[in-house]
Amino acid sequence: MLSWALTFLVIAIIAALFGFTGIAGTAASIAQILFFIFLVLFVIAMVARAVQGKPPTL
């Protein structure tokens, strides 16, 4: 999911460079939403792992 957020971020940057502000804004919004979903899922996974008594892995 993080890769999708990065993909939409790149699309937003490229569209902004070419002056497509509507497309850039939409792609940036999608990237931001996907990034926050990724963060929430990451925190849930870390809490679930901590509740199970397993140490965090790097």
TORLUM-894559 format. One record per residue (C-alpha): residue number from 1; x, y, z. Coordinates in steps of 0.02 Angstrom, whole numbers, plus 32768, in hexadecimal, padded with zeros to 4 digits. Example, Ala and Ser with C-alpha at 12.3 -4.5 7.8 and 13.67 -1.06 7.14 Angstrom:
+-----+------+------+------+
:   k :   xx :   yy :   zz :
+-----+------+------+------+
:   1 : 8267 : 7F1F : 8186 :
:   2 : 82AC : 7FCB : 8165 :
+-----+------+------+------+
// end
This chain:
+-----+------+------+------+
:   k :   xx :   yy :   zz :
+-----+------+------+------+
:   1 : 8000 : 8000 : 8000 :
:   2 : 8091 : 8073 : 8022 :
:   3 : 80CB : 8057 : 7F6F :
:   4 : 8022 : 8093 : 7F2F :
:   5 : 8030 : 8130 : 7F98 :
:   6 : 80DD : 8151 : 7F51 :
:   7 : 809D : 8131 : 7EA0 :
:   8 : 8012 : 81B0 : 7EB3 :
:   9 : 808D : 822B : 7F01 :
:  10 : 80FE : 821C : 7E68 :
:  11 : 8067 : 8232 : 7DF5 :
:  12 : 8037 : 82CF : 7E56 :
:  13 : 80E6 : 8318 : 7E47 :
:  14 : 80F0 : 82F5 : 7D8C :
:  15 : 8042 : 833B : 7D6E :
:  16 : 806D : 83D7 : 7DD2 :
:  17 : 8109 : 83F2 : 7D69 :
:  18 : 80A1 : 83ED : 7CCA :
:  19 : 801C : 8461 : 7D11 :
:  20 : 7F8F : 83E4 : 7D26 :
:  21 : 7F59 : 8428 : 7DCF :
:  22 : 7EB6 : 83C6 : 7DD9 :
:  23 : 7F0B : 8320 : 7DB8 :
:  24 : 7F9C : 834D : 7E2B :
:  25 : 7F26 : 8379 : 7EB9 :
:  26 : 7EC2 : 82DA : 7EA4 :
:  27 : 7F5D : 826C : 7E9D :
:  28 : 7FA7 : 82C3 : 7F36 :
:  29 : 7F05 : 82A8 : 7F96 :
:  30 : 7F03 : 81F0 : 7F69 :
:  31 : 7FB9 : 81DE : 7F9C :
:  32 : 7F95 : 8232 : 8043 :
:  33 : 7EFF : 81C4 : 8067 :
:  34 : 7F5E : 8125 : 803B :
:  35 : 7FF0 : 815B : 80A8 :
:  36 : 7F81 : 8177 : 813F :
:  37 : 7F2B : 80CF : 8123 :
:  38 : 7FD7 : 807F : 811E :
:  39 : 8007 : 80D5 : 81C2 :
:  40 : 7F68 : 809B : 8219 :
:  41 : 7F80 : 7FE7 : 81DF :
:  42 : 8036 : 7FEE : 8215 :
:  43 : 8008 : 8029 : 82C4 :
:  44 : 7F80 : 7FA5 : 82D2 :
:  45 : 7FFC : 7F1D : 829F :
:  46 : 807C : 7F5B : 831D :
:  47 : 7FFB : 7F60 : 83AA :
:  48 : 7FBB : 7EB3 : 837D :
:  49 : 806C : 7E6F : 837F :
:  50 : 808E : 7EC1 : 8428 :
:  51 : 7FEE : 7E79 : 8471 :
:  52 : 8025 : 7DCC : 843A :
:  53 : 80C7 : 7DE6 : 849B :
:  54 : 813B : 7DE1 : 8405 :
:  55 : 81CC : 7E5C : 83FC :
:  56 : 81CE : 7ED9 : 836C :
:  57 : 8234 : 7EA6 : 82D5 :
:  58 : 8298 : 7F1C : 826B :
+-----+------+------+------+
// end
